[in-house]
């Protein structure tokens, strides 16, 4: 049995993707359990929130820095292998933490190092998985598959704290880490079972080949040169900032309004997670609107109003829970629709490079939002809304209320309103509202074939032309000869040239 025959018998399509998805949802559950247990351990050891924030920083910063190079390497390499390498590296980092904890030498700074390792290799995972969907599934399934991935994320957020909280007292922190390692193994086995096709090389893909540095930053130029994709990206960049500012103080806002009630915060967070799961289920079954851009623009508008703005107006747990549920419900629809657009427009052999830059642009505003949220709340809005004689309190107190937490609530109303304007305002620009039709889908672009394949095809066409030339002069003969000539001309125009040296 040849390798090709063996590979072809491995599951692919939606069945193969479902196997990979199952492995990932198990792995995400283990990772989230470790995150929950690690948060408790770190806070008990330091009794400070700064250490937890630094762990997150050392994960996100290396991931963003490595993203351009990771995307280039994903396109150069086997997608399935890149996914496995990412899982192996994350599992290796968890093993290091387990060894250090078991030996009684684990310190906070160790988590900074392991988080950086996981962040770097996480930069490989997202573009590799996104690009794998494009080669495993037909376009009609892109939205459904992305909904399934969103469902995996939100489901793990719900069940991981419950499981970790129940098991910590029984098996301890080391037992949680061991479960996480086992889930990584399950994810890798799931990948081994399936066939992930490699993309065909397009003409654009051939032109993008070169040094690693050139390929790493190719995505910037690719997006800038395509106004519809650039406009779509600007929606997410600005929307993420406007929503990210109030999002950074959501926990503080709820605690300030409830007298630091942890129960209230837990209920609101749980409602949001449930909304995300329900939204993921809906997107998985539905696949998104026929015009995917409506899922993005209308989704941003509705989510910002019923999620973020309503959260600001709310003054009770039921309203906050409703807002959290509604806001998170639309996230899988927004992200799934957006992802499906990019997967259908960008050739699969370029998706690693382009998607990495795309995420870098979208996420670069997240640290900025976190930096400005605290000072705006603590130094400006909160003092003003607690002083009944201030300009803000006298003009807006009747609308949002006066007292602790109402300044942060006002931040939700402002940020949510601006994000809603971004969503609905997108319809004013044809380059954005018609992104579905203004750009051709990647499967309409010419593929680059090997010299051997081209020679074989040319010989077939020449033989076919000789056969038609020997026949009597008829309109049918003339049409056939013209079609053969056009085919030969196209083969000459798409002739590949050697790529630049790496």
C-alpha positions as CSV (number, residue, x, y, z in Angstrom):
1,X,0.0,0.0,0.0
2,X,1.4,3.4,-1.0
3,X,1.5,6.4,1.3
4,X,-1.0,8.2,-0.9
5,X,-3.4,5.3,-0.8
6,X,-3.0,5.1,3.0
7,X,-3.5,8.8,3.4
8,X,-6.6,8.9,1.2
9,X,-8.4,6.4,3.5
10,X,-8.0,8.7,6.6
11,X,-11.2,10.6,7.4
12,X,-11.5,14.1,5.9
13,X,-14.3,16.5,5.1
14,X,-16.8,17.3,7.9
15,X,-16.3,13.9,9.5
16,X,-12.5,14.4,9.7
17,X,-13.0,17.9,11.0
18,X,-15.4,16.7,13.7
19,X,-12.7,14.2,14.9
20,X,-10.2,17.1,15.2
21,X,-12.8,19.3,16.8
22,X,-13.6,16.7,19.4
23,X,-9.9,16.4,20.3
24,X,-9.7,20.1,20.6
25,X,-12.7,20.5,22.8
26,X,-11.2,17.9,25.2
27,X,-7.8,19.7,25.1
28,X,-9.4,23.1,25.7
29,X,-11.2,21.7,28.6
30,X,-8.0,20.5,30.2
31,X,-6.2,23.8,29.4
32,X,-9.0,25.8,31.0
33,X,-9.0,23.6,34.1
34,X,-5.3,24.2,34.4
35,X,-5.8,28.0,34.0
36,X,-8.5,28.0,36.7
37,X,-6.3,26.0,39.1
38,X,-3.2,28.0,38.3
39,X,-5.1,31.3,39.1
40,X,-6.0,30.0,42.5
41,X,-2.5,28.8,43.2
42,X,-0.9,32.1,42.0
43,X,-3.3,34.3,44.0
44,X,-2.8,32.2,47.2
45,X,1.0,32.4,46.8
46,X,1.2,36.2,46.1
47,X,-2.2,37.6,47.3
48,X,-1.9,40.1,44.4
49,X,-3.7,40.6,41.1
50,X,-0.5,41.9,39.4
51,X,1.1,38.5,39.1
52,X,-2.0,37.1,37.3
53,X,-2.0,40.0,34.9
54,X,1.7,39.4,34.2
55,X,1.0,35.8,33.4
56,X,-1.5,36.9,30.8
57,X,1.0,39.5,29.4
58,X,3.7,37.0,29.0
59,X,1.3,34.8,27.0
60,X,-0.2,37.5,24.7
61,X,3.0,39.6,24.0
62,X,5.1,36.7,22.6
63,X,2.1,35.4,20.7
64,X,1.6,38.7,18.9
65,X,5.4,39.1,18.2
66,X,5.7,35.6,16.8
67,X,2.5,35.7,14.8
68,X,3.9,37.0,11.5
69,X,6.7,34.5,11.4
70,X,4.4,31.7,12.6
71,X,2.0,32.4,9.7
72,X,4.8,32.2,7.2
73,X,6.1,28.9,8.6
74,X,2.5,27.5,8.6
75,X,2.2,28.2,4.8
76,X,5.7,26.7,4.2
77,X,5.0,23.5,6.2
78,X,2.5,20.7,6.6
79,X,-0.6,22.2,8.3
80,X,-1.3,19.1,10.3
81,X,2.3,19.0,11.5
82,X,2.1,22.6,12.7
83,X,-1.1,21.8,14.7
84,X,0.6,18.9,16.3
85,X,3.8,20.9,17.1
86,X,1.6,23.5,18.9
87,X,-0.1,20.9,21.0
88,X,3.1,19.1,21.8
89,X,4.8,22.4,22.9
90,X,1.8,23.4,25.1
91,X,1.9,19.9,26.7
92,X,5.6,20.2,27.3
93,X,5.1,23.5,29.1
94,X,2.5,21.9,31.3
95,X,4.9,19.0,32.1
96,X,7.5,21.5,33.2
97,X,5.0,23.1,35.6
98,X,4.0,19.7,36.9
99,X,7.6,18.7,37.6
100,X,8.4,22.0,39.4
101,X,5.2,21.9,41.4
102,X,5.8,18.2,42.4
103,X,9.3,19.0,43.5
104,X,8.1,22.0,45.6
105,X,10.1,24.5,43.6
106,X,7.4,26.2,41.4
107,X,7.6,30.0,41.5
108,X,5.5,32.7,39.8
109,X,8.3,33.6,37.4
110,X,8.3,30.0,36.2
111,X,4.8,30.7,34.9
112,X,6.0,33.7,33.0
113,X,8.4,31.5,31.1
114,X,6.0,28.7,30.4
115,X,3.3,31.2,29.4
116,X,5.7,32.7,26.9
117,X,6.5,29.3,25.5
118,X,2.8,28.5,25.1
119,X,2.1,32.0,23.6
120,X,4.7,31.5,20.9
121,X,3.4,28.1,19.9
122,X,-0.2,29.3,20.1
123,X,0.7,31.7,17.3
124,X,1.1,28.6,15.1
125,X,-2.1,26.9,16.1
126,X,-4.8,29.5,15.1
127,X,-3.6,30.1,11.5
128,X,-2.9,26.4,11.0
129,X,-6.4,25.4,12.2
130,X,-8.1,28.2,10.2
131,X,-6.2,27.2,7.1
132,X,-7.0,23.5,7.6
133,X,-10.7,24.2,7.5
134,X,-10.3,25.7,4.1
135,X,-8.7,22.6,2.7
136,X,-10.8,20.0,4.6
137,X,-14.3,21.5,4.0
138,X,-16.3,23.0,1.1
139,X,-17.1,26.8,1.4
140,X,-20.7,26.0,2.4
141,X,-19.4,24.5,5.6
142,X,-17.0,27.2,6.7
143,X,-19.5,29.1,8.9
144,X,-20.7,25.9,10.5
145,X,-17.1,24.7,11.3
146,X,-16.2,28.1,12.8
147,X,-19.3,28.0,14.9
148,X,-18.2,24.6,16.2
149,X,-14.8,26.0,17.1
150,X,-16.5,28.9,19.0
151,X,-18.7,26.4,20.8
152,X,-15.6,24.5,21.9
153,X,-14.1,27.7,23.4
154,X,-17.2,28.8,25.3
155,X,-18.2,25.3,26.5
156,X,-14.7,24.8,28.1
157,X,-15.2,28.1,29.9
158,X,-18.4,26.9,31.5
159,X,-17.4,23.4,32.5
160,X,-13.7,23.8,33.3
161,X,-14.2,25.9,36.5
162,X,-16.9,23.5,37.7
163,X,-14.7,20.4,37.1
164,X,-11.5,22.0,38.4
165,X,-13.2,23.3,41.5
166,X,-14.7,19.9,42.2
167,X,-11.5,18.0,41.6
168,X,-8.9,20.3,43.2
169,X,-9.8,19.1,46.7
170,X,-9.5,15.4,45.6
171,X,-6.5,15.3,43.2
172,X,-4.9,18.7,43.9
173,X,-3.1,21.0,41.5
174,X,-0.8,18.2,40.2
175,X,-3.8,16.1,39.3
176,X,-5.3,18.9,37.3
177,X,-2.0,19.3,35.4
178,X,-1.9,15.6,34.7
179,X,-5.4,15.7,33.3
180,X,-4.3,18.6,31.0
181,X,-1.4,16.6,29.7
182,X,-3.7,13.6,28.9
183,X,-6.0,16.0,27.0
184,X,-3.1,17.2,24.9
185,X,-2.4,13.5,24.0
186,X,-6.0,13.1,23.0
187,X,-5.9,16.1,20.7
188,X,-2.7,14.8,19.0
189,X,-4.2,11.4,18.5
190,X,-7.3,13.0,16.9
191,X,-5.0,14.8,14.4
192,X,-3.1,11.6,13.6
193,X,-6.4,9.9,12.7
194,X,-7.4,12.4,10.0
195,X,-6.2,13.6,6.6
196,X,-5.6,17.3,6.3
197,X,-5.0,18.1,2.6
198,X,-2.3,20.5,1.7
199,X,-3.4,23.5,-0.4
200,X,-2.6,23.9,-4.1
201,X,-0.2,26.6,-4.9
202,X,-1.9,29.6,-6.5
203,X,-0.2,32.3,-8.6
204,X,-0.4,34.7,-5.7
205,X,1.1,32.1,-3.5
206,X,4.1,31.6,-5.8
207,X,4.7,35.3,-6.0
208,X,4.6,35.5,-2.1
209,X,7.5,33.0,-1.8
210,X,10.8,34.3,-0.7
211,X,12.8,34.8,2.5
212,X,11.2,34.2,5.8
213,X,11.2,37.9,6.6
214,X,9.5,38.7,3.3
215,X,6.8,36.1,3.9
216,X,6.3,37.1,7.5
217,X,5.2,40.6,6.5
218,X,3.5,39.6,3.3
219,X,0.1,39.7,5.0
220,X,0.3,43.4,5.6
221,X,0.6,44.2,2.0
222,X,-1.9,41.6,1.0
223,X,-4.6,43.2,3.2
224,X,-3.8,46.8,2.4
225,X,-4.0,46.1,-1.3
226,X,-7.5,44.7,-1.0
227,X,-9.8,47.5,0.3
228,X,-12.8,45.2,1.1
229,X,-10.6,43.0,3.4
230,X,-8.9,46.1,4.9
231,X,-12.3,47.7,5.6
232,X,-13.5,44.5,7.3
233,X,-10.4,44.4,9.4
234,X,-10.9,48.1,10.4
235,X,-14.3,47.2,11.7
236,X,-12.9,44.6,14.1
237,X,-9.9,46.8,15.1
238,X,-12.1,49.7,16.1
239,X,-14.9,47.6,17.5
240,X,-12.5,45.6,19.6
241,X,-11.2,48.8,21.1
242,X,-14.6,50.3,21.9
243,X,-15.8,47.1,23.4
244,X,-12.5,46.2,25.0
245,X,-12.3,49.4,27.1
246,X,-15.5,48.7,29.1
247,X,-14.8,44.9,29.0
248,X,-11.6,45.4,30.9
249,X,-13.6,46.8,33.9
250,X,-16.7,44.6,33.7
251,X,-15.8,42.6,36.8
252,X,-15.0,45.8,38.7
253,X,-18.2,47.4,37.6
254,X,-20.4,44.6,38.8
255,X,-18.5,44.2,42.1
256,X,-18.8,48.0,42.7
257,X,-22.5,47.9,42.1
258,X,-23.2,44.9,44.3
259,X,-21.0,45.5,47.3
260,X,-18.3,43.2,46.0
261,X,-20.6,40.2,45.6
262,X,-18.6,37.4,44.1
263,X,-21.9,35.5,43.6
264,X,-23.3,38.3,41.5
265,X,-20.1,38.3,39.3
266,X,-20.2,34.5,39.0
267,X,-23.9,34.5,37.9
268,X,-23.2,37.2,35.2
269,X,-20.1,35.5,33.9
270,X,-22.0,32.2,33.7
271,X,-24.9,33.8,31.8
272,X,-22.4,35.1,29.3
273,X,-20.7,31.7,28.9
274,X,-24.1,30.1,28.3
275,X,-24.9,32.7,25.7
276,X,-21.7,31.9,23.9
277,X,-22.5,28.2,23.9
278,X,-26.0,28.8,22.6
279,X,-24.7,31.1,19.9
280,X,-22.1,28.5,19.0
281,X,-24.8,25.9,18.7
282,X,-26.9,28.2,16.5
283,X,-23.9,29.0,14.2
284,X,-22.9,25.4,14.0
285,X,-26.4,24.3,12.8
286,X,-27.1,27.4,10.7
287,X,-23.8,28.3,9.1
288,X,-24.5,32.0,9.1
289,X,-26.5,34.3,6.8
290,X,-26.4,34.0,3.1
291,X,-24.6,37.3,2.9
292,X,-21.9,36.7,5.5
293,X,-21.1,40.4,5.8
294,X,-24.6,40.8,7.5
295,X,-23.5,38.4,10.2
296,X,-20.5,40.8,10.8
297,X,-22.0,44.3,10.6
298,X,-25.5,43.5,11.9
299,X,-24.0,41.3,14.5
300,X,-21.7,44.0,15.8
301,X,-24.6,46.5,16.0
302,X,-27.0,44.2,17.8
303,X,-24.3,42.7,20.1
304,X,-23.1,46.2,21.1
305,X,-26.6,47.5,21.9
306,X,-28.1,44.5,23.7
307,X,-24.8,43.4,25.3
308,X,-22.6,46.3,26.1
309,X,-25.0,49.3,26.3
310,X,-27.6,47.3,28.2
311,X,-24.9,46.2,30.6
312,X,-24.2,49.9,31.4
313,X,-27.9,50.8,31.9
314,X,-28.5,47.7,34.1
315,X,-28.6,48.1,37.9
316,X,-29.5,44.6,38.9
317,X,-28.2,41.0,38.4
318,X,-31.0,39.9,36.0
319,X,-30.4,42.8,33.6
320,X,-26.6,42.2,33.7
321,X,-27.1,38.5,33.1
322,X,-29.5,39.2,30.2
323,X,-26.9,41.6,28.7
324,X,-24.1,39.1,29.2
325,X,-26.1,36.3,27.6
326,X,-27.2,38.5,24.6
327,X,-23.8,40.0,24.0
328,X,-22.0,36.6,24.0
329,X,-24.7,35.0,21.9
330,X,-23.7,37.0,18.9
331,X,-20.0,36.6,19.2
332,X,-19.9,33.2,17.4
333,X,-22.1,34.6,14.7
334,X,-19.9,37.6,14.2
335,X,-16.6,35.7,14.3
336,X,-17.9,32.7,12.4
337,X,-19.2,34.9,9.5
338,X,-16.0,37.0,9.4
339,X,-13.8,33.9,9.4
340,X,-15.8,32.3,6.6
341,X,-15.4,35.4,4.5
342,X,-11.6,35.4,4.9
343,X,-11.4,31.6,4.3
344,X,-13.3,31.9,1.1
345,X,-11.5,35.0,-0.2
346,X,-7.9,34.2,0.7
347,X,-6.2,31.3,-1.1
348,X,-5.4,28.5,1.4
349,X,-1.7,28.6,0.6
350,X,-1.6,32.2,1.8
351,X,-3.9,31.9,4.8
352,X,-1.2,31.3,7.4
353,X,0.7,34.5,6.5
354,X,-2.5,36.6,6.0
355,X,-4.4,35.3,9.0
356,X,-1.5,35.9,11.4
357,X,-1.2,39.5,10.4
358,X,-5.0,39.8,10.5
359,X,-5.1,38.7,14.1
360,X,-2.1,40.9,15.0
361,X,-4.0,44.0,13.7
362,X,-7.2,43.1,15.5
363,X,-5.6,42.2,18.8
364,X,-3.0,45.0,18.9
365,X,-5.7,47.3,20.4
366,X,-6.5,45.0,23.3
367,X,-3.5,46.0,25.5
368,X,-4.3,49.7,24.6
369,X,-7.9,49.2,25.8
370,X,-6.7,47.7,29.0
371,X,-4.3,50.5,29.6
372,X,-6.8,53.3,29.2
373,X,-9.8,51.6,30.9
374,X,-8.4,51.8,34.4
375,X,-7.3,55.5,34.4
376,X,-10.5,56.6,32.7
377,X,-12.6,54.8,35.3
378,X,-10.6,55.4,38.4
379,X,-9.5,59.0,37.8
380,X,-12.3,60.5,35.7
381,X,-15.7,58.7,35.5
382,X,-15.9,57.1,38.9
383,X,-15.1,60.2,41.0
384,X,-17.4,62.3,38.8
385,X,-20.4,59.9,39.1
386,X,-20.0,59.6,42.9
387,X,-20.0,63.4,43.3
388,X,-23.7,64.6,43.0
389,X,-22.5,68.1,42.2
390,X,-20.2,67.2,39.3
391,X,-21.2,68.1,35.7
392,X,-21.4,64.5,34.7
393,X,-23.6,63.5,37.7
394,X,-26.0,66.4,37.2
395,X,-26.4,65.9,33.5
396,X,-26.3,62.1,33.3
397,X,-27.1,60.9,36.8
398,X,-30.8,60.6,36.0
399,X,-29.9,58.2,33.2
400,X,-27.2,55.9,34.7
401,X,-27.5,56.6,38.4
402,X,-25.1,58.1,40.9
403,X,-22.8,56.1,43.2
404,X,-20.1,53.5,43.1
405,X,-19.8,51.7,39.8
406,X,-21.9,54.1,37.8
407,X,-18.9,55.8,36.2
408,X,-17.8,52.4,34.8
409,X,-21.4,51.8,33.8
410,X,-21.3,55.1,31.8
411,X,-18.1,53.7,30.1
412,X,-20.2,50.7,28.9
413,X,-22.8,53.0,27.4
414,X,-20.2,55.1,25.6
415,X,-18.1,52.2,24.4
416,X,-21.1,50.1,23.3
417,X,-22.7,53.0,21.4
418,X,-19.5,53.7,19.5
419,X,-19.1,50.0,18.6
420,X,-22.8,49.9,17.4
421,X,-22.0,52.9,15.2
422,X,-19.1,51.0,13.7
423,X,-21.3,48.1,12.9
424,X,-24.3,49.9,11.4
425,X,-22.0,52.6,9.8
426,X,-20.3,49.9,7.8
427,X,-23.4,49.6,5.6
428,X,-22.7,53.2,4.3
429,X,-19.5,52.0,2.5
430,X,-20.0,49.8,-0.6
431,X,-16.4,48.5,-0.2
432,X,-17.6,46.9,3.1
433,X,-21.2,46.0,2.6
434,X,-20.5,44.2,-0.7
435,X,-17.3,42.4,0.5
436,X,-19.0,39.1,-0.4
437,X,-19.2,40.0,-4.1
438,X,-16.4,42.6,-4.7
439,X,-13.6,40.1,-4.2
440,X,-13.5,36.7,-6.0
441,X,-13.4,33.5,-4.0
442,X,-10.0,31.8,-3.9
443,X,-11.3,28.8,-5.8
444,X,-11.8,30.9,-8.9
445,X,-8.1,31.9,-9.0
446,X,-5.7,29.9,-11.2
447,X,-3.6,27.2,-9.6
448,X,0.1,26.8,-10.4
449,X,0.8,23.3,-11.8
450,X,4.1,21.5,-11.9
451,X,6.2,21.4,-15.1
452,X,5.5,17.7,-15.5
453,X,1.7,18.2,-15.3
454,X,1.9,21.2,-17.7
455,X,3.9,19.2,-20.2
456,X,1.4,16.3,-20.0
457,X,-1.5,18.6,-20.5
458,X,0.1,20.4,-23.4
459,X,0.8,17.1,-25.2
460,X,-2.8,16.1,-24.7
461,X,-4.0,19.4,-26.1
462,X,-1.6,19.2,-29.1
463,X,-2.8,15.7,-29.8
464,X,-6.4,16.8,-29.6
465,X,-5.7,19.8,-31.9
466,X,-4.1,17.5,-34.5
467,X,-7.2,15.2,-34.3
468,X,-9.5,18.2,-34.9
469,X,-7.3,19.6,-37.7
470,X,-7.6,16.4,-39.6
471,X,-11.4,16.7,-39.7
472,X,-13.5,18.5,-42.3
473,X,-13.9,22.3,-41.9
474,X,-17.1,22.8,-39.8
475,X,-18.2,25.4,-37.3
476,X,-17.8,22.8,-34.5
477,X,-14.2,22.2,-35.6
478,X,-13.4,25.9,-35.5
479,X,-14.9,26.3,-32.0
480,X,-12.9,23.3,-30.8
481,X,-9.6,24.6,-32.2
482,X,-10.2,28.0,-30.7
483,X,-10.8,26.5,-27.3
484,X,-7.7,24.4,-27.5
485,X,-5.6,27.4,-28.5
486,X,-7.0,29.4,-25.6
487,X,-6.1,26.5,-23.2
488,X,-2.6,26.3,-24.6
489,X,-2.2,30.1,-24.2
490,X,-3.4,29.9,-20.5
491,X,-0.9,27.1,-19.8
492,X,1.9,29.4,-21.1
493,X,0.7,32.4,-19.1
494,X,0.6,30.4,-15.8
495,X,4.0,28.9,-16.3
496,X,5.8,28.8,-13.0
497,X,9.2,30.3,-12.3
498,X,11.7,29.1,-9.6
499,X,10.9,30.7,-6.2
500,X,13.3,33.2,-4.7
501,X,16.0,31.7,-2.5
502,X,14.9,31.5,1.2
